[in-house]
Amino acid sequence: MDYQKYQADTTADIAELIKKKGCQPILFIGSGFSKRYWGTPNWDELLTELGSECAEVKHEYAYYRQSEKSNKEIGSIFAAAYKEWAWNNGKAGFPRQYFSPKYGLMCPR
């Protein structure tokens, strides 16, 4: 198969999947790609920034790393803190519809 046909087939497959699932995909391509081409933070930088922006996060990112937690574990801790903040003191900073029960559901499988 030539490369152009591969691209067309892959694009069609992705479009069909998006149509079926009714939501946008999330692509995990590694932080190196997005950091290099878009200047976005890597995981350590992102978690450091997120940890400093939310009053509900009890400690800085370094505290959790020194506690030998993985970035996934730290992200879960921060997500729970952000949820508490968003549903309390931070609520005014989000669109009202985000507090609808439907926003707790993931894309249909």
N, C-alpha and C positions, 0 to 999 in steps of 0.2 A: 504494500500500500504506500502511495506517495504521501509526503508530509502534508500537503494541502488537503487531501482527502481525510487524513487523520484529524487535522484541525477541524474541518467541517463536521465530521462525525462526532467528535468530542463535544463541540459546541452544541450540536443538536441534542446529544445525550444530556448535557447539563441543563439546557433549556427545558427539555421534557421533565426532568427530575424536579426542577423548580416549579413547573406548572402542576405536577402531581402533588408535591408536598405542600404547596401554598405558602412557602416561606423562602427567604434568602439563605443560601448556604453559608457556613462558616468554614473558611479554609485555614488550616494550620500548616503553614509553610516554613515555620522557623523564624525567629526574630532577626536572624542575620539578613534575610532577604528584605524585610520591611525596613530594617535599620539602614541598610546600604542604599536602597532606592528611594525611600521616603523619609529618612531621618527620624523614624520613630524609635522609642526607647526599647532596649532589650528587657528581659524579664526582671532582672535585678533593678534596673533603673525605673521601670514602671511600678514595681512594688514599693520601691523607696518613695516615689512620688505619691502614690495612693495612700501609703501609710502616714504621710505627713499632712494630707489634705482632709482627713476625716477625724473629727474629735472623738468618735467612738472607738477608733483603733487605739488600743491601750498603750502600745509601745512602738518604737520605730522599727523599721524593717530589720536593721542589724540585730536587734534583740532576738527576733525570731530565728534568724540565720544562726546566731550563736547558740540558740537552743536546739540546733541540729534539725530544724524543720526544713522540709523541701519547699520549693516555690509553690508547688500545688497545695501543700498544707497551709502555707502562709496566705495564698490567694483565697482559700476557703475561710480562713479566719477573718481576712479583710472583707470578703463578701458578706459575711454575717454581720460585721460591724457596720458596713455601708447600708445594709438592709434596715438595721435598727435606726440608724441615723435618718435614712430616707423616710421611714414611717413615723418619725417623731420630729425633731428639730429641722431636718432638711427637707421636709415635705414640700414646702413652698418653692423649692428649686427644681421641681419636676413637673411635667405636664400632668394634669389631673387624671387623664385616662390611664396613666401608668399604675394607678392604684385600683384598677379594675381587676376582678378575679381572673379574667382571661389572660392577663400578663404574667401570671404564674405558670402558665402552661407552655411547654416546649412545642416545637413544630410537630405536627401529627406524623406518626410513623407509618 
